[in-house]
Structures are given as C-alpha cells and as structure tokens.
C-alpha cells in the first residue's frame, strides 16, 4: 500500500489519459465495433494487448486493477474498489470447483486477491485468509452445492449479499463511500424486487447498506407503477425507483436503473471535485476509470448488436 499523497499524485497523472466524454461520444457514433476499436488503439487503450475490443477491455481492466492494488493508500480502499472483482472470481471459482469446469476460463481480472491464489485456496477449502464476509459466503456456498440445494439464483444472492455486507463495513466512518454504498444497495434491492415480483422472494435476496425499508422493497415487488410513483415522489431514491419503473414499462433489462445508480455515485464524487483532502483525488480517478471501462463495454456491445445511437448513449454512465 502507498500513502495518500503518492496515490493522489499517481491518480492525477493518469486522469489526463482517461478517454473522456468526447472520445466516448465519437465511439458511440461509429458505424461498427471495429471502427470504435480503432479509436481505442489510437490512445493505446489496453496497451495494444489485443486486436479485438474484448481483448483490449480485458487488458485495460487488468491494468486498472493492478494500479488499485499497487497504489491504494490503504487496504480498506483496495478492498472497497476491488470487491466486485474478488466476489465475481470467488463465485466463478466456486461454480467451477463443484461443477467440474475449467477455472481458468471462469475468472477475470485480479481483485485485491490474485485469481490464481484464490483458485488454490478455494479448491483446497482453505478460506482462512479471506475477509470474514467472503469466508462466510464461500463456506455457505460449499454447503449449498454439497447439499444439492445450489441454484444460480441462490448462489448469486449469497455472494451479492456478502459483498454488500463487506462494502458496508469498509465504508463505515467514510461519508463519501457510505453514500455510494447506500445508492448501490438500494439500486440492487430495487432490481431484486422488480425481478422477483414477490415480496418474500425479494426479502431472501436483499442486500445491506441502503436507505429503503423492508416495507418499501416489498411494495416495489408488487410492481404497481402508479402507486410507486406517488409513494416515492419525494423520496431521496426517487431517481432510482423511477428509472426502474421506466425500464419495467418498456419491458427491457434494468439498464436505466443501473445507469442512474452508477452515475449518481460519480455525482457524489463530483460534488467533492474541489476537495483534495485525504484520498478523494485517488477515489475520483478510480470511479471515473471504472465507469470508462463499463462505457467502453457498452459501446462495443451495442455497436456489435446494431443498437440505435440514442439508446447507446442512454445506457452509458455519466454525461456523454
């Protein structure tokens, strides 16, 4: 781990290398994914590790996670920023172990824990070195698989709930991180409720850390759009609920909800753009980089599938 001064300085140096709204907009206007990849290659995105978009994004993501692991000013920040990778890899490795799949084809970029090290530990049923939340999730997943009760939904919910439990613990005492976790948790619970369409089932999958009450989540699960718009008209979570209802009304995946949640997290940090105390400059860069990676994936996937330009922009994080 580095200190805050060094981490902030490294982040400041890298901020100028972000793609930025103009370049992402150019990509969204491309006629094909191949044309958009050329824009990425112009700025050495992914360090030229591959000729295709998927390979470039994977390489750039590995570069980003390595930066966080090497530069984060504390273990708390490293684990907070990399939790999504650790839990994704842990869930994938658990499935690979019990379903006899190739673990190398299941994992992605390293998180705070190297994926190869995680594979060794998980296959040996040795969870002692993991965080308490991840350790508990791994042991519970083993029980599900061995007992024959493992389903995709149950396993995913197990790791999702553990991840948010850890994020909440890591954010304790940090107002900025706490606000971001709260937004993410409420977005996750809104999505769970709308997909489940059943209050009892939604309750089994809800995560910790949000502002929404159990009664509000149960109401969302009932899916009465008019009642929900009225109930959340003055709620701090109005934007999230309304975005989700818009998705549901259009019969599409919850892309508007996800975009609203991620963009709101960026706005939380943008409000602190003139505050360079602590590790805020480092955090701002990391969240912007994570959003950039997601936006590149969205653009390339949409272009490959012939999605309309307006819809591509509607799915992107931040203002593009």
N, C-alpha and C positions, 0 to 999 in steps of 0.2 A: 504494500500500500504506500502511496505517496502522501504528501501533505496538501492542504487546501490551496496554498499559493502555487505549488507546482501543477496541481490538477487544473486549476483555473487558467494558468498560463498555457498549458497544452491545449485545453479546450478552446481558448481564444485563438490560438494559432490555427486550429483546424476549422474554425467557424467559417472562414473565407472559402473553404473547399466544399462547403455544402452546395448542393445543386441549385437551390433557390427556386422561388416561385416562377420566375421567367423561364428557366430551363425546363422545369417540370411541365409548364404550360406548352412549351414547344413540343415536348414529348407527347402530350395528350393530343396535339393537333396532327401528329404523324399519321401517314396512311397505313402503316403497318408496324408490327412489333420490331421487325428487323431495322426499320428506319429509326425507331426510337433507340434501339441498342447502339446505333452509330453515334448518337448524341452522348450516350454514356461513355463510349470509348474515347470520345474527344477529350474528356476530362479525366481519363484513366480510372474511371469507376471500376472497382474490383481489381485494380492494378493489372488489367489485361489478362486475368487468370483464365478466362474462357471467351469463346466467340459468341456464345448464346446468352440471352438475357438471364435465364435461370442461374447459369453458372456465375455470371457477373454479380448478381444479387447475393448469392450464397457466399462468394468470396468477400464481398464488401461487408456482409454481415459478420463474417468471421473476423475481419479486420476491426470492426466496431467492438465486438465483444472482447477481443483481446485488449483493445485500448482501455475499456472499462476495467477489466481485470487488473491491468498493469498500473492504471493511473488513478483509480478511485481513491479519494482521500481517507476512506475508512472501509472496513468490511461491511458495515451497515449499508453504505451506498452501493458497494459492489453487489451485494446480495439483493438489494432492492431492485436495481436496474437489470440484473441478470436473472431474476427469479423466473420469468417467463420461459427462458431457455432451459433452466435447470428442471423445472416441472414438466416441460414438454419432453425433454430427454428421459426423465425418470419414468414418466407414463409409457413412453415408447419402449423403453428397455424392459419394463415390467411385462408388457404385452409380448415382446419378443421372447422373453425368458419362458413364459408359460405356454405360449402358442408355438414355440419352436421356430421362430422366424429369425432371419439374419439381422442381428442387432446393428451392424454397420450401415444397413440400408434404412434404418429407422430413426437414427439420431440426426440432429442438425448441429448448428454452431455450439461451441462450448459456452456454458454459463459460468457461474462462479466455481463450479466443479467441472473439470475436464470430462468430456463424454466418455473417453476411454477408461478413465478412472472410475466413473460411475458404473460403467458396464461391469468392470471387475468386481466392484463391491456388491452390486445388485445381484449378479449371478452367484455370488458367494453367500447371499443372505446376510451380509455384514453392513448394517445400517448405522453403526455407532458414530461415524464421523459426520453424518448429515445433520442438518438443523433439526430441532425437535419436531417441527411440523412436517417436514419431509420424511423424517424417520417414521413417524406415526402413519403417514399415508402409505409408505412402502409396505409396512407390516400389515396394514389393513387390506391392501391390495393382494398381498400373498394369500391372506385368509379367504378373500373372495374367490380367487382363482382355484385354490386347493379345494374349497368347499363347493365348487360348482355354481356359485352364485354370481360370477362375473359377467356383466353385460357392458357394452360400450358406454351406455349412459351412466351406469353405476361407477365404473372405473374413472370416467372423465370427471364426474361430480366429486369423487373422492379427492382427486388431485387438485381440482379447481378450488374446493373449499379449503384444502390445506395451504394452497398458495396464498389465498387472501388472508388466511389466519396469520401467515408469516409476514405478509406485506403490512398488515395492520400493526403487528408487533414491531417491525422495523421502522415504521413511520411514527411510532409513539414519541411525543415530545417535539416533533418537527411539523410545524403548521402547514408548510407547503406540501410535503409528502403526504401528510394526513388528509389534506383536501383532495389531492389527486386520488388516493386510495378510495376515499369516500365516493367520488364520482365513478370510478371504475367499478366498485362494488355494486352501487345502485344500478348502473347500466347492465351489469351481469345479471342481477336479480330481476330487472325488468324483462330482459331477454328470456330468462328461465321461465318466468311466469307466463309470458305470452306464448312460448313454445309448448309449455306443459298444458295450458288451458285447464288446469286442475290445481286448486289451492294446496291440497295435501301433497301432491307430487312435487309442486314447486317448492314447498317447505323442505323437502328432502334434499334439494339441490341449491338452496340459497347460500350465499357466502357472507362472511362477516365484514364489517367495516363501513357500511353505508348508513345513510340517514333514514331510508324507508323503513317503516314499521312492518311487522308481520301482517297486520290487517291491510295495509296498503298494498303489499305484494299479493295477498290473497284477492284483493279487489281487481288488481291488474290481470290476474289469472282468469277472472271471469270474462274479461275481454269486452265489456260494454263501453264502447268508444265514447259515446256521448256523456255517459256518467263519469268516465275517467277524465275527459277534458274539463268538465265542470269541477271535479274534485281537485285536480292539480293545477287549476288556473293560476293560483297564486303561490304554488309550491316552488321551493328552490330547485326542484327536479322537474319542473315543467318542460324544459327543453328536451330532456331525455325521454320523458313519457310521450310527449307529442311527436317526437321523431320516430319512436317505436310504433305509435299508432298509425303514422303515415306509412311506414313500411307494411304494417299488417293490412291496411286498407288497400294497398297496391298489390298485395299477395307476393311480396318479394322477401328475400333474406333481410335480416335486420341491419342493413348497411348504413342507413341513416342514423340509427341508434349508435352504432359503433363509431361512425364518423363524429357524431356530436360529442360522445364521451371522450374520444381521443383529442379532438380539437379543443374541448373545454380544459383538458389537462394542459395543453400548450398555452391556453389563455391564462391559466393560473400562474404559469412561469413568466409569461409575457408581462403580467402586471408587476413583476419584480425586475423588469429589464434594466432599471436604473439602480438596482440594489446589488452590489457586488460583495455583500457580506458572506462570510462562510464559504460554502461550496456552490452557491447559486449559479455562477457562470458555468461551472462544470456541469451542473444538472441541466441548465438550459440547452447547452450543446447536445448532451446525450438524448434528451427528449426530442430535440429537433432532428437529430440523426436517425433515431428510431422511427419517427414519422416519415422521414425521407425514404427509408428502406421500404416501409409499408406503401408509400405512394408509388414508388417505382414498381413494386409488385402489382399494384392495382392497375397502373397504366399498361404494363406489358400484358397482363392477363386480359384486360378489356380489349386491347387492340387485337390480340390473337383471336378473340371471340366475337369481333365485329360489333362491339358495344358503341352506341352513339356518343359523340364527343361531350355533349351536355351531361350525359349520365356518368361518364368517366370523371368529370370534374365534381359531380355531385357525390361521388364516393371517396374523394380524396380528403386527407386530413389537413387541417389548417386552411388558410385562404390561398387558393390557387386560381 
